[in-house]
Amino acid sequence: MTRVLKPIYLVALLGGIGALIYIFFMRHFSERQLVAYAPYGIYPLVFGAYGLLAERGLARVRRGQSASLAGAFASMSRFLGGAGVLLLAILLLPLFFLGWIKNSLVIALLGAAFWVGLLWFFFNAIFPSL
C-alpha cells in the first residue's frame, strides 16, 4: 500500500503548491476570489504533506526507532530548534492525536479534514471581520 500511496501524496503536495503559486502569483484575483480559490491549493497540499509525514513516521515505528507515531514526529522535529518545533507542533497538531492509527491514508484524510474545518472557520468567521 505504501508504494501506491506515496506517489499520490507527492502529486497532491506538488499539485497544491502549484495551485497556490498560480492562485496567488500568476493571476490578479480580488480578496474575495483569493479566499474562494485558496482551498483548491491548501487542501491537496495538506493532504499530501500529512500523508508523506505519516508514511515516514509509520516507517520509523515499524523499524523500531520509535515506540509510537507521536514519538516519531517528536523525534523528527528535534533538528528544527525551538521555533521550528513550535511551528511544526502547531501545523502537525492532529498527527500527535492520531498516533493510534496505523494507516497513512486515514491519517492524511483526518489531518486534511481538521484543516478544512479550521480554514472554513477562519474564512467564514474571522476573515470577514478583519
Phi and psi restraints in degrees (value plus and minus 20) as a CYANA .aco file:
   2 THR   PHI     -82.9   -42.9
   2 THR   PSI     -59.7   -19.7
   3 ARG   PHI     -84.7   -44.7
   3 ARG   PSI     -48.2    -8.2
   4 VAL   PHI    -103.1   -63.1
   4 VAL   PSI     -59.4   -19.4
   5 LEU   PHI     -99.0   -59.0
   5 LEU   PSI     -54.6   -14.6
   6 LYS   PHI     -77.6   -37.6
   6 LYS   PSI     -66.4   -26.4
   7 PRO   PHI     -83.2   -43.2
   7 PRO   PSI     -54.0   -14.0
   8 ILE   PHI     -84.7   -44.7
   8 ILE   PSI     -64.4   -24.4
   9 TYR   PHI     -83.1   -43.1
   9 TYR   PSI     -61.6   -21.6
  10 LEU   PHI     -85.9   -45.9
  10 LEU   PSI     -62.9   -22.9
  11 VAL   PHI     -83.2   -43.2
  11 VAL   PSI     -62.0   -22.0
  12 ALA   PHI     -83.2   -43.2
  12 ALA   PSI     -63.9   -23.9
  13 LEU   PHI     -82.1   -42.1
  13 LEU   PSI     -70.9   -30.9
  14 LEU   PHI     -87.9   -47.9
  14 LEU   PSI     -55.9   -15.9
  15 GLY   PHI     -84.5   -44.5
  15 GLY   PSI     -59.7   -19.7
  16 GLY   PHI     -84.6   -44.6
  16 GLY   PSI     -62.0   -22.0
  17 ILE   PHI     -83.8   -43.8
  17 ILE   PSI     -64.9   -24.9
  18 GLY   PHI     -81.5   -41.5
  18 GLY   PSI     -62.1   -22.1
  19 ALA   PHI     -84.6   -44.6
  19 ALA   PSI     -61.1   -21.1
  20 LEU   PHI     -86.3   -46.3
  20 LEU   PSI     -60.0   -20.0
  21 ILE   PHI     -81.7   -41.7
  21 ILE   PSI     -64.5   -24.5
  22 TYR   PHI     -83.2   -43.2
  22 TYR   PSI     -66.9   -26.9
  23 ILE   PHI     -83.5   -43.5
  23 ILE   PSI     -65.1   -25.1
  24 PHE   PHI    -111.9   -71.9
  24 PHE   PSI     -44.4    -4.4
  25 PHE   PHI    -138.1   -98.1
  25 PHE   PSI     -47.4    -7.4
  26 MET   PHI    -112.9   -72.9
  26 MET   PSI     -41.2    -1.2
  27 ARG   PHI    -142.5  -102.5
  27 ARG   PSI     134.5   174.5
  28 HIS   PHI    -127.0   -87.0
  28 HIS   PSI      69.7   109.7
  29 PHE   PHI    -116.6   -76.6
  29 PHE   PSI     134.5   174.5
  30 SER   PHI     -93.7   -53.7
  30 SER   PSI     149.1   189.1
  31 GLU   PHI     -77.7   -37.7
  31 GLU   PSI     -63.3   -23.3
  32 ARG   PHI     -80.6   -40.6
  32 ARG   PSI     -62.1   -22.1
  33 GLN   PHI     -89.2   -49.2
  33 GLN   PSI     -58.2   -18.2
  34 LEU   PHI     -80.5   -40.5
  34 LEU   PSI     -64.1   -24.1
  35 VAL   PHI     -83.4   -43.4
  35 VAL   PSI     -57.9   -17.9
  36 ALA   PHI     -91.5   -51.5
  36 ALA   PSI     -56.6   -16.6
  37 TYR   PHI    -112.8   -72.8
  37 TYR   PSI     -39.5     0.5
  38 ALA   PHI     -75.4   -35.4
  38 ALA   PSI     -60.3   -20.3
  39 PRO   PHI     -79.5   -39.5
  39 PRO   PSI     -45.4    -5.4
  40 TYR   PHI     -86.7   -46.7
  40 TYR   PSI     -40.4    -0.4
  41 GLY   PHI    -122.9   -82.9
  41 GLY   PSI     -56.1   -16.1
  42 ILE   PHI     -90.0   -50.0
  42 ILE   PSI     -64.5   -24.5
  43 TYR   PHI     -86.3   -46.3
  43 TYR   PSI     -65.1   -25.1
  44 PRO   PHI     -83.8   -43.8
  44 PRO   PSI     -56.3   -16.3
  45 LEU   PHI     -81.3   -41.3
  45 LEU   PSI     -66.9   -26.9
  46 VAL   PHI     -86.1   -46.1
  46 VAL   PSI     -63.0   -23.0
  47 PHE   PHI     -79.1   -39.1
  47 PHE   PSI     -67.6   -27.6
  48 GLY   PHI     -85.6   -45.6
  48 GLY   PSI     -62.7   -22.7
  49 ALA   PHI     -84.9   -44.9
  49 ALA   PSI     -65.4   -25.4
  50 TYR   PHI     -84.6   -44.6
  50 TYR   PSI     -59.3   -19.3
  51 GLY   PHI     -84.5   -44.5
  51 GLY   PSI     -65.8   -25.8
  52 LEU   PHI     -85.4   -45.4
  52 LEU   PSI     -61.8   -21.8
  53 LEU   PHI     -86.6   -46.6
  53 LEU   PSI     -57.2   -17.2
  54 ALA   PHI     -85.7   -45.7
  54 ALA   PSI     -61.3   -21.3
  55 GLU   PHI     -79.8   -39.8
  55 GLU   PSI     -64.7   -24.7
  56 ARG   PHI     -86.1   -46.1
  56 ARG   PSI     -63.3   -23.3
  57 GLY   PHI     -85.7   -45.7
  57 GLY   PSI     -62.3   -22.3
  58 LEU   PHI     -85.7   -45.7
  58 LEU   PSI     -54.0   -14.0
  59 ALA   PHI     -84.6   -44.6
  59 ALA   PSI     -59.2   -19.2
  60 ARG   PHI     -84.6   -44.6
  60 ARG   PSI     -58.2   -18.2
  61 VAL   PHI     -87.6   -47.6
  61 VAL   PSI     -63.2   -23.2
  62 ARG   PHI     -84.0   -44.0
  62 ARG   PSI     -55.3   -15.3
  63 ARG   PHI     -97.9   -57.9
  63 ARG   PSI     -28.1    11.9
  64 GLY   PHI      64.1   104.1
  64 GLY   PSI      -7.4    32.6
  65 GLN   PHI    -100.2   -60.2
  65 GLN   PSI     -32.9     7.1
  66 SER   PHI    -169.6  -129.6
  66 SER   PSI     128.5   168.5
  67 ALA   PHI    -100.4   -60.4
  67 ALA   PSI     -48.8    -8.8
  68 SER   PHI    -163.3  -123.3
  68 SER   PSI     147.9   187.9
  69 LEU   PHI     -85.7   -45.7
  69 LEU   PSI     -60.6   -20.6
  70 ALA   PHI     -82.1   -42.1
  70 ALA   PSI     -60.2   -20.2
  71 GLY   PHI     -84.5   -44.5
  71 GLY   PSI     -56.6   -16.6
  72 ALA   PHI     -84.5   -44.5
  72 ALA   PSI     -62.3   -22.3
  73 PHE   PHI     -88.5   -48.5
  73 PHE   PSI     -57.2   -17.2
  74 ALA   PHI     -83.7   -43.7
  74 ALA   PSI     -62.1   -22.1
  75 SER   PHI     -90.9   -50.9
  75 SER   PSI     -52.0   -12.0
  76 MET   PHI     -89.9   -49.9
  76 MET   PSI     -46.2    -6.2
  77 SER   PHI    -111.2   -71.2
  77 SER   PSI     -23.4    16.6
  78 ARG   PHI     -84.6   -44.6
  78 ARG   PSI     -52.3   -12.3
  79 PHE   PHI     -93.6   -53.6
  79 PHE   PSI     -26.7    13.3
  80 LEU   PHI    -105.0   -65.0
  80 LEU   PSI     -34.8     5.2
  81 GLY   PHI      65.2   105.2
  81 GLY   PSI     159.0   199.0
  82 GLY   PHI     -81.0   -41.0
  82 GLY   PSI     -68.9   -28.9
  83 ALA   PHI     -87.3   -47.3
  83 ALA   PSI     -59.6   -19.6
  84 GLY   PHI     -85.5   -45.5
  84 GLY   PSI     -59.7   -19.7
  85 VAL   PHI     -84.5   -44.5
  85 VAL   PSI     -61.5   -21.5
  86 LEU   PHI     -83.2   -43.2
  86 LEU   PSI     -66.6   -26.6
  87 LEU   PHI     -82.8   -42.8
  87 LEU   PSI     -65.5   -25.5
  88 LEU   PHI     -85.0   -45.0
  88 LEU   PSI     -57.4   -17.4
  89 ALA   PHI     -84.0   -44.0
  89 ALA   PSI     -58.2   -18.2
  90 ILE   PHI     -88.5   -48.5
  90 ILE   PSI     -66.3   -26.3
  91 LEU   PHI     -87.7   -47.7
  91 LEU   PSI     -54.6   -14.6
  92 LEU   PHI    -124.0   -84.0
  92 LEU   PSI      -1.9    38.1
  93 LEU   PHI     -68.9   -28.9
  93 LEU   PSI     -66.5   -26.5
  94 PRO   PHI     -81.7   -41.7
  94 PRO   PSI     -50.1   -10.1
  95 LEU   PHI     -85.6   -45.6
  95 LEU   PSI     -51.3   -11.3
  96 PHE   PHI     -89.6   -49.6
  96 PHE   PSI     -46.6    -6.6
  97 PHE   PHI    -111.5   -71.5
  97 PHE   PSI     -29.6    10.4
  98 LEU   PHI    -123.5   -83.5
  98 LEU   PSI       2.4    42.4
  99 GLY   PHI     -83.8   -43.8
  99 GLY   PSI     -41.4    -1.4
 100 TRP   PHI    -101.3   -61.3
 100 TRP   PSI     -30.6     9.4
 101 ILE   PHI    -107.1   -67.1
 101 ILE   PSI     114.0   154.0
 102 LYS   PHI    -131.4   -91.4
 102 LYS   PSI      -1.6    38.4
 103 ASN   PHI    -142.1  -102.1
 103 ASN   PSI     100.4   140.4
 104 SER   PHI     -86.5   -46.5
 104 SER   PSI     -50.4   -10.4
 105 LEU   PHI     -85.3   -45.3
 105 LEU   PSI     -63.0   -23.0
 106 VAL   PHI     -84.9   -44.9
 106 VAL   PSI     -61.7   -21.7
 107 ILE   PHI     -82.8   -42.8
 107 ILE   PSI     -63.9   -23.9
 108 ALA   PHI     -83.9   -43.9
 108 ALA   PSI     -62.5   -22.5
 109 LEU   PHI     -86.2   -46.2
 109 LEU   PSI     -62.9   -22.9
 110 LEU   PHI     -89.0   -49.0
 110 LEU   PSI     -59.0   -19.0
 111 GLY   PHI     -83.4   -43.4
 111 GLY   PSI     -63.6   -23.6
 112 ALA   PHI     -85.6   -45.6
 112 ALA   PSI     -59.0   -19.0
 113 ALA   PHI     -83.8   -43.8
 113 ALA   PSI     -57.8   -17.8
 114 PHE   PHI     -79.0   -39.0
 114 PHE   PSI     -67.9   -27.9
 115 TRP   PHI     -93.1   -53.1
 115 TRP   PSI     -48.9    -8.9
 116 VAL   PHI     -79.4   -39.4
 116 VAL   PSI     -68.3   -28.3
 117 GLY   PHI     -83.4   -43.4
 117 GLY   PSI     -63.7   -23.7
 118 LEU   PHI     -86.0   -46.0
 118 LEU   PSI     -63.4   -23.4
 119 LEU   PHI     -89.9   -49.9
 119 LEU   PSI     -56.5   -16.5
 120 TRP   PHI     -80.5   -40.5
 120 TRP   PSI     -65.0   -25.0
 121 PHE   PHI     -80.9   -40.9
 121 PHE   PSI     -64.9   -24.9
 122 PHE   PHI     -83.1   -43.1
 122 PHE   PSI     -68.3   -28.3
 123 PHE   PHI     -88.1   -48.1
 123 PHE   PSI     -48.3    -8.3
 124 ASN   PHI    -119.4   -79.4
 124 ASN   PSI     -48.4    -8.4
 125 ALA   PHI    -126.4   -86.4
 125 ALA   PSI     -60.1   -20.1
 126 ILE   PHI    -117.2   -77.2
 126 ILE   PSI     -69.7   -29.7
 127 PHE   PHI     -78.2   -38.2
 127 PHE   PSI     -62.4   -22.4
 128 PRO   PHI     -82.5   -42.5
 128 PRO   PSI     -45.1    -5.1
 129 SER   PHI    -107.4   -67.4
 129 SER   PSI     -25.0    15.0
